[in-house]
């Protein structure tokens, strides 16, 4: 206040609000305050800067609703003591990246009323405290003096929000407004870099609208000799994100910061009678509102939608990214994208132009013809445009998407053809065929649903692009086409001077690739059908690799359906490293889990064809599994036909024909016959008969020792059973030992019988003595004794007395016994009772 008193009103002050008089500020006329925007504590202002009418800067802190006040002595003086000038603008910011470095900005009018009058702009950089900044201030660093002065050269800063660092600041001069955007340069002594100068303009005449001729732009550096114009300067300034707010004595104007054009002018003469003279523009950074106070009224300036024309201004300056960021409607975006595309097209940047044309709503035909007709436009630019345009079409536009995809397919194929032709001519570019092929594959995968399959196959085939054809076939899961290609390529058209090994290697390579493609099919049903279709040819030409593929795909294949392929197999087709391995047998032995009789019968057939397979045949037939899935009679016929005697023996035994098995075995191996004789374990009579047949065979063939050894193998036989097979002879050397052993055994058995007879006789004598004693044995029963079961008088009915002194009625004892008998025993008891 003019009397030197300062009042402080806190937002949390009790109701009704009463300003607090700050006694410490008595006699100090405050003209400017720099608040700490980073302060989040409502109970204190933290440290702030105070500018006075005498041009002095103090540091202060107010806490506790104004009860606690700290005021430092003057930190710095900005004007002369003799002719003091007020500090009209004061602010400080924290430098970027640190909280201990500050930038202090201040404005003051200097030398008013003299030829050297002007606006002085001060800035101080340093830290970590305000006092340290001013203590380290170098006097040799000159202030920014701008000739021409206004009564109060105000300072205004713009921040996106209250707590954010300022992005720009401006202050008033007599010539115009000075704006700078470098408020965070901590190590730069001069923050007036890239300064913009805005000249004041003549006020509008009555009925005149703002237009593009209202402003002038230029660069204004410090210590300029430019003299003030006759135009009346503004008396107050406000800085928003996109505009300058200027308050003149007779009008209020808004100037666009980017275009320097006057966008609004409001005459204030009609309000003077009721409000008095206008004062200043005041900004509330917390609520983000603007106010104008007058002598008798306060006006609120509402800043709304001030960026609505910024997209046009940036577009005029070819700032396309900024223009696009300010667009609010699809039409605005389309206009910006179109202008950007035209800009790049006119300068020969066709790929970049195509990417933006594809995002516009311009007629498709117009843009496409524009690329086609331009002599310097490359094929890739048109392709880029079509891809961008395709991405904008909704999925419901199936026809349009399909047509674009077909066109793009043709362009990709043409581009690969051109690159290959250029490579053959020795030309190189930044893109190779491999790059285009990779992009083409990604395109086919992405737009698979939009491409017409038959048309796409036809296009690729017409260009002779085999790798791309196979790629698209895999994408469409048309593995029949892929495998058919490799199978057909297995018959190479090679010069006659190539060796047979080279032909074989190339053929094997293609057929192996066909097998790999078969194994890569994910659908089990499709994979099985393709295996059945191509396996006959593959088994005839690469049997080893085919069997390996079958075994890997055993979960989807049915062995019976592969028998026709197995029948195409020839040993001569084996690879050099497996010349003698029968691949058909290898596969069937690996599929024994299959229970189909035809598979097992075919394996028997293959194993009986060659003598070298007899060991595997016997191992297969002699497998003691609980269930055999081959036909025993068929197997027997095959073995008899090919004279596989040992296998025949096994089959006879498997059929329970042990006598025939032994007879066959005796023709080749007596040990084999013995094995068969041991098998009927549950039929002792048959087993004895079989062993007798073997013993007779041994005797008839002069193998007397083997015949005697049979007695140890089969305990059912004795020397008496074998002796009739021996012919009459004088010497018994071969059978002496068994006969002696048999006689010794007989003597031992006779001695044992005699001993058991003596024991039985003695036992019989003891039993007779016991019987005699029982005849004289008796028991006493009392007249009042009761039945131990029914608790009734014992003498009332027939009863039994036991040696243990227990007594029971006859009928009670009968019922107790019957309860513990089963059905058969009850029938026997009833039969005895009837007799």
Secondary structure, DSSP 4 states (H G I P E B T S, - for coil): -TTS--EE--TTPPSSP-PEE-GGGTT--EEEEE--TT---TTB--SEEEEETTSEEEEEEEEGGGTEEEEPSP-EE-S-STT---EEEEEEEEPTT-SS-EEEEEEEEESTTSTT-EEEEEEEEE-SSHHHHHHT--TTS--EEEEB--SS--EEEE-SSTTSPP-EEEEE-SSEEEEE-----TT-S----S-EEEE--PPPPTTPPP-GGG--EE---TT--PPP-SSPPPSEEEE-SSEEEEE-SSEEEEEETTT--EEEEEE-HHHHHHH-SEEEEEEETTTTEEEEEESS-EEEE---STTTTHHHHHHHTT-HHHHHHT--SHHHHHHHHHHHHHHHHHTT-HHHHHHHHTTS-S-HHHHHHHHHH-TT--HHHHHHHHHHHHHHS-TT-HHHHHHHHHHHHHHHHHHHHHHHHHHHTT---SS-HHHHHHHHHHHHHHTGGGS-HHHHHHHHHHTT-HHHHHHHHHHTT-HHHHHHHHHHHTS----TTS-HHHHHHHHHHHHHHHHHHHHH---HHHHHHHHHHHHHHHHHH-HHHHHHHHHHTTTT--GGGGHHHHTT--GGGS-GGGTT--HHHHHHHHTTT---HHHHHHHHHHHTTSGGGHHHHHHHHT---S---S-HHHHHHHHHHTT-HHHHHHHHHHTT-HHHHHHHHTTT-HHHHHHHHTT-TT-HHHHHHHHHHHHHHHHHTT-HHHHHHHHHH-TT--HHHHHTTSPP-S--HHHHHHHHHHHHHHHHHHHHHHHHHHHHHHHHHHHHHHHHHHHT------TT-B-TTT-SBGGGS-EEE-TTS-EEEHHHHHHHHHTT--HHHHHHHHHHHH-
